[in-house]
Amino acid sequence: MPADVAGAAVAPSEIGEFREGLAAAAAAGRAIEIGGAFSKRSMGGPTVPVDIAFSTRNLNRLRIYEPADLTISVGAGMRYKQLAETLAANNQFLPLDPPYGEEATMGGILAANAGGPRRRRYGTARDMLIGMEFATLEGKLVKSGGMVVKNVTGLDMGKLMIGSFGTLAAVVTANFKVFPRPEQTASLAFIAADAGALLDVRRSILQSVLQPVAIDWLNVRAAAGVGLVGGHALLVEVSGSAAAVERCRRELAALRSPAAALEDLDDAVWADVREFAPRALRICPDGAVIRVTTTADRIGELLRVAEELGAALLLRAGNAVGYLAADGLDAARTALQRLRGAGFPATVESGSAAVRNELELWRPLDAELAVMRRIKNDFDPRNLLNRRRLFGVL
């Protein structure tokens, strides 16, 4: 069965049927691909030919929702957009802000460990997940965690699935803690031609009593891509009561240097920021988006490297994780060489088929790789499931 089209995948509507089908395919030694909407096939490692594909898209039911307890349980095939609409009816939300947000399913978000700008305040999927069920190739349905925020029983095993790109098992249900929507939010952008001026603003914000929900940096090219002109842009979102938001606005305005402009932002800019990687690949389908980590004292150096490469760079300025867009295979190769040569850990998070087949996407430490291989062998000793999807390593 071709696995390059989501519609060609087997898509059971019951967990038992999904589990049994997966086990039967494994028992027959068939190479298997699992996914949800298959919206993130440009992420992770290359996709390879398989014998059968399974989709969780019909495991999309709302299982349990306790608004008073701020918890929800859904089938892995539920789309993030649908979950957001369900929560919004009770003035609640799940602040994952993943890319491919219109199509992404909750299982796929977990498998790719996808997130967005609000990780500064709320963390990542690992912080919001409180339980899950996953189906193994042996035909077992493993329950991890539960529906209580403080319940951690078995949760570590479930968290192995986060970021595994479906190479271990198939997530079929997921339980999350959710959050009340704040009374108000406000977003501002500091814009300056000189990166140094914004580095000072960033430092002042993080050293102040302000606690932004999000603080993202766009270099000149990335800022222009979302309609912000005039230089680098430092985007800040704050939330809370009306009084708290107004105080934050005043204090942020007071941090502006004469070299920086300050303007209000609307939600459309944040939507573009969340979709930075998909948009980069739409503009340049032969390109790549490279995740790069740094430290606060090397942000300026990373910005200089991106400028020399002529690349757009989005930086989660609160934790110094960046995303650099490379325009094509050769540009991606050059960027990896420059970044790694300068001591920046760099991973090709998404890219064209040529990029994902030809480049060394990830360089885990030998000790890390040995542990991952042991775990993979425990779950999938014949290497049947989502082969090479973990950045070409597993």
CORHUZI-V283483 format. One record per helix or strand. SS is the DSSP state (H for helix, E for strand). FROM is the first residue (numbers start at 0). TO is the last residue. Records with the same first field share a line. If there is no record, write none. Layout:
BEGIN
SS->FROM-TO / FROM-TO
END
This chain:
BEGIN
H->5-7 / 14-26 / 66-68 / 79-87 / 105-111 / 118-121 / 124-127 / 154-158 / 194-206 / 219-224 / 241-254 / 266-273 / 275-282 / 295-308 / 328-340 / 352-357 / 365-378
E->9-9 / 31-34 / 42-42 / 51-54 / 61-65 / 70-74 / 78-78 / 91-92 / 104-104 / 128-134 / 140-144 / 169-176 / 178-179 / 183-191 / 213-217 / 231-239 / 260-263 / 287-292 / 311-315 / 320-325 / 345-350 / 384-384
END
